[in-house]
Amino acid sequence: MKRQVRFVDDIDAYHFILNESESISFSLSKDTLSFSANDFYRCFFKGIDEKPDYVLTCPDDELKGQPKHVFDTVEAIFKKACDSTDENWFKKQEDADAQNLPDLNEDDF
């Protein structure tokens, strides 16, 4: 399932906001441009149950300079992370979850 992530160039930071949930966002401070892999993972990859497919969108068609560099870099990180995620991993997890279910007895009905 494709999920859109909107890029916002704010006064103090660059934000990557998951469109379906405005409360989920990943930010890079313009002062440090420090990329927290842990925060990025928590925002976009923790708890997903299918292979991710993110598309970054930008309201400004003509990004230049630092905003363009940040957008392109994070877009490449998304692409690498999504492409390297094996879709079979999710199937194996589902199979493992099914195998861990307790057997039902007649008394359970």
Backbone as CSV, one residue per row, in Angstrom:
resi,resn,N_x,N_y,N_z,CA_x,CA_y,CA_z,C_x,C_y,C_z
1,MET,0.835,-1.170,0.000,0.000,0.000,0.000,0.889,1.244,0.000
2,LYS,0.641,2.115,-0.950,1.407,3.364,-1.011,0.905,4.317,0.061
3,ARG,1.868,4.908,0.754,1.545,5.899,1.776,2.311,7.166,1.437
4,GLN,1.614,8.279,1.485,2.241,9.554,1.138,2.816,10.233,2.370
5,VAL,4.018,10.772,2.176,4.691,11.546,3.211,4.945,12.930,2.625
6,ARG,4.428,13.923,3.314,4.521,15.304,2.832,5.751,15.983,3.425
7,PHE,6.514,16.654,2.578,7.690,17.412,2.997,7.274,18.855,3.259
8,VAL,7.663,19.367,4.446,7.349,20.753,4.804,8.636,21.441,5.231
9,ASP,8.926,22.571,4.591,10.089,23.394,4.922,9.612,24.494,5.862
10,ASP,9.845,24.300,7.163,9.421,25.241,8.194,10.580,26.196,8.510
11,ILE,10.342,27.180,9.340,11.376,28.165,9.686,12.578,27.511,10.374
12,ASP,12.299,26.600,11.326,13.369,26.007,12.120,13.732,24.579,11.745
13,ALA,12.871,23.915,10.952,13.109,22.490,10.688,12.474,22.052,9.375
14,TYR,12.919,20.894,8.927,12.290,20.211,7.789,11.455,19.089,8.383
15,HIS,10.208,18.972,7.938,9.293,17.967,8.485,8.853,17.011,7.376
16,PHE,8.734,15.748,7.754,8.210,14.713,6.881,6.987,14.160,7.598
17,ILE,5.787,14.463,7.061,4.533,14.190,7.756,3.750,13.119,6.999
18,LEU,3.388,12.070,7.720,2.577,11.011,7.143,1.181,11.568,6.894
19,ASN,0.753,11.618,5.633,-0.499,12.290,5.260,-1.723,11.731,5.966
20,GLU,-1.756,10.412,6.181,-2.959,9.833,6.778,-3.043,10.092,8.282
21,SER,-1.951,10.561,8.865,-1.954,10.852,10.298,-1.071,12.062,10.557
22,GLU,-1.684,13.201,10.630,-0.932,14.448,10.807,-0.065,14.439,12.067
23,SER,-0.403,13.571,13.022,0.353,13.544,14.275,1.674,12.783,14.139
24,ILE,1.841,12.038,13.056,3.086,11.293,12.854,3.989,12.084,11.928
25,SER,5.106,12.555,12.491,6.041,13.302,11.660,7.465,13.087,12.145
26,PHE,8.369,13.251,11.223,9.797,13.151,11.479,10.392,14.500,11.111
27,SER,11.224,15.051,11.992,11.765,16.390,11.748,13.277,16.415,11.824
28,LEU,13.849,17.286,11.009,15.286,17.560,11.026,15.464,19.044,11.328
29,SER,16.144,19.335,12.420,16.408,20.720,12.786,17.355,21.336,11.761
30,LYS,17.065,22.540,11.338,17.933,23.230,10.380,19.268,23.610,11.010
31,ASP,19.296,23.740,12.336,20.553,24.089,13.020,21.580,22.968,12.949
32,THR,21.124,21.735,13.118,22.069,20.615,13.197,21.969,19.644,12.028
33,LEU,20.794,19.558,11.413,20.504,18.560,10.383,20.822,17.139,10.867
34,SER,20.695,16.931,12.160,20.972,15.634,12.762,19.831,14.671,12.448
35,PHE,20.184,13.536,11.858,19.208,12.525,11.455,19.168,11.442,12.521
36,SER,18.037,11.288,13.190,17.870,10.248,14.197,17.230,9.027,13.550
37,ALA,18.037,8.005,13.319,17.519,6.777,12.702,16.441,6.155,13.584
38,ASN,16.596,6.274,14.889,15.617,5.708,15.807,14.255,6.400,15.660
39,ASP,14.258,7.724,15.599,13.005,8.468,15.415,12.375,8.168,14.056
40,PHE,13.210,8.078,13.033,12.742,7.771,11.681,12.062,6.401,11.664
41,TYR,12.715,5.419,12.281,12.160,4.064,12.353,10.813,4.078,13.084
42,ARG,10.765,4.737,14.238,9.527,4.776,15.024,8.379,5.429,14.252
43,CYS,8.679,6.458,13.496,7.636,7.166,12.738,7.083,6.356,11.574
44,PHE,7.949,5.680,10.852,7.515,5.110,9.581,7.614,3.590,9.448
45,PHE,8.300,2.910,10.352,8.501,1.471,10.168,8.101,0.605,11.355
46,LYS,8.039,1.144,12.545,7.703,0.350,13.720,6.249,-0.119,13.650
47,GLY,6.053,-1.416,13.822,4.713,-1.980,13.896,3.995,-2.153,12.572
48,ILE,4.662,-1.960,11.463,3.980,-2.135,10.173,3.728,-3.626,9.943
49,ASP,2.659,-3.941,9.230,2.318,-5.341,9.010,2.348,-5.748,7.537
50,GLU,2.876,-4.867,6.710,3.078,-5.203,5.300,4.264,-4.409,4.769
51,LYS,4.792,-4.859,3.637,5.949,-4.191,3.052,5.620,-2.720,2.813
52,PRO,6.471,-1.820,3.320,6.190,-0.391,3.176,6.456,0.123,1.760
53,ASP,5.688,1.103,1.364,5.864,1.761,0.075,5.494,3.231,0.268
54,TYR,6.509,4.047,0.518,6.281,5.463,0.791,6.605,6.303,-0.432
55,VAL,5.799,7.346,-0.635,6.021,8.313,-1.701,6.106,9.687,-1.049
56,LEU,7.226,10.371,-1.260,7.391,11.713,-0.709,6.791,12.734,-1.657
57,THR,6.041,13.659,-1.081,5.447,14.729,-1.879,5.922,16.065,-1.334
58,CYS,5.980,17.016,-2.228,6.455,18.340,-1.854,5.543,19.386,-2.487
59,PRO,5.054,20.326,-1.698,4.164,21.341,-2.263,4.860,22.286,-3.229
60,ASP,6.165,22.418,-3.088,6.934,23.319,-3.946,7.658,22.500,-5.002
61,ASP,7.308,22.689,-6.268,7.912,21.908,-7.351,9.384,22.221,-7.556
62,GLU,9.812,23.401,-7.197,11.170,23.856,-7.461,11.993,23.987,-6.181
63,LEU,12.315,22.866,-5.562,13.198,22.928,-4.393,14.609,23.241,-4.864
64,LYS,15.320,24.047,-4.081,16.699,24.409,-4.418,17.530,24.405,-3.153
65,GLY,18.833,24.272,-3.315,19.759,24.393,-2.202,19.561,23.334,-1.140
66,GLN,19.656,23.760,0.116,19.588,22.831,1.236,18.255,22.069,1.305
67,PRO,17.106,22.721,1.114,15.856,21.955,1.148,15.830,20.823,0.115
68,LYS,16.331,21.082,-1.079,16.376,20.037,-2.105,17.302,18.904,-1.676
69,HIS,18.444,19.238,-1.120,19.392,18.219,-0.660,18.764,17.352,0.442
70,VAL,18.102,17.983,1.406,17.454,17.241,2.499,16.351,16.347,1.944
71,PHE,15.499,16.890,1.078,14.412,16.111,0.480,14.972,14.912,-0.281
72,ASP,15.955,15.140,-1.139,16.531,14.057,-1.946,17.193,12.988,-1.079
73,THR,17.884,13.413,-0.021,18.568,12.469,0.858,17.571,11.597,1.610
74,VAL,16.546,12.212,2.181,15.541,11.440,2.925,14.735,10.562,1.968
75,GLU,14.461,11.039,0.782,13.777,10.228,-0.219,14.606,8.989,-0.551
76,ALA,15.921,9.143,-0.680,16.813,8.012,-0.957,16.837,7.031,0.219
77,ILE,16.793,7.550,1.439,16.755,6.681,2.626,15.453,5.877,2.649
78,PHE,14.342,6.534,2.360,13.063,5.828,2.273,13.131,4.723,1.226
79,LYS,13.642,5.069,0.036,13.709,4.099,-1.053,14.561,2.905,-0.659
80,LYS,15.727,3.143,-0.103,16.636,2.061,0.299,15.989,1.180,1.369
81,ALA,15.360,1.806,2.362,14.728,1.051,3.443,13.559,0.212,2.921
82,CYS,12.742,0.791,2.057,11.595,0.056,1.519,12.029,-1.051,0.566
83,ASP,12.987,-0.750,-0.306,13.461,-1.742,-1.272,14.165,-2.907,-0.592
84,SER,14.838,-2.654,0.516,15.592,-3.723,1.173,14.731,-4.540,2.139
85,THR,13.487,-4.134,2.344,12.589,-4.894,3.208,11.998,-6.035,2.399
86,ASP,12.230,-7.256,2.872,11.755,-8.452,2.179,10.278,-8.673,2.494
87,GLU,9.460,-8.715,1.469,8.020,-8.900,1.647,7.705,-10.226,2.325
88,ASN,8.559,-11.227,2.116,8.344,-12.531,2.739,8.474,-12.476,4.256
89,TRP,9.196,-11.493,4.776,9.344,-11.380,6.215,7.985,-11.236,6.889
90,PHE,7.084,-10.480,6.274,5.763,-10.275,6.849,4.949,-11.559,6.801
91,LYS,5.112,-12.359,5.739,4.412,-13.639,5.636,4.933,-14.606,6.688
92,LYS,6.244,-14.627,6.896,6.826,-15.502,7.909,6.311,-15.119,9.291
93,GLN,6.190,-13.821,9.545,5.700,-13.358,10.841,4.261,-13.808,11.047
94,GLU,3.426,-13.709,10.005,2.040,-14.149,10.107,1.972,-15.641,10.371
95,ASP,2.816,-16.428,9.658,2.848,-17.873,9.864,3.283,-18.203,11.277
96,ALA,4.297,-17.502,11.779,4.791,-17.739,13.130,3.719,-17.389,14.152
97,ASP,2.992,-16.303,13.920,1.924,-15.916,14.833,0.834,-16.986,14.865
98,ALA,0.504,-17.541,13.702,-0.520,-18.579,13.634,-0.059,-19.847,14.349
99,GLN,1.222,-20.169,14.239,1.748,-21.367,14.893,1.784,-21.210,16.408
100,ASN,1.827,-20.017,16.907,1.898,-19.787,18.346,0.524,-19.763,19.018
101,LEU,-0.536,-19.908,18.242,-1.867,-19.915,18.825,-2.105,-21.231,19.545
102,PRO,-2.772,-21.204,20.683,-3.045,-22.450,21.400,-4.091,-23.273,20.659
103,ASP,-4.004,-24.595,20.815,-4.990,-25.481,20.218,-6.309,-25.319,20.957
104,LEU,-7.405,-25.420,20.225,-8.721,-25.313,20.832,-9.231,-26.690,21.205
105,ASN,-9.905,-26.786,22.313,-10.544,-28.022,22.760,-12.055,-27.876,22.650
106,GLU,-12.764,-28.985,22.800,-14.226,-28.920,22.766,-14.740,-28.031,23.880
107,ASP,-14.029,-27.978,25.004,-14.464,-27.166,26.140,-14.407,-25.667,25.829
108,ASP,-13.671,-25.294,24.798,-13.540,-23.870,24.448,-14.772,-23.341,23.734
109,PHE,-15.680,-24.242,23.327,-16.866,-23.803,22.581,-18.095,-23.795,23.440
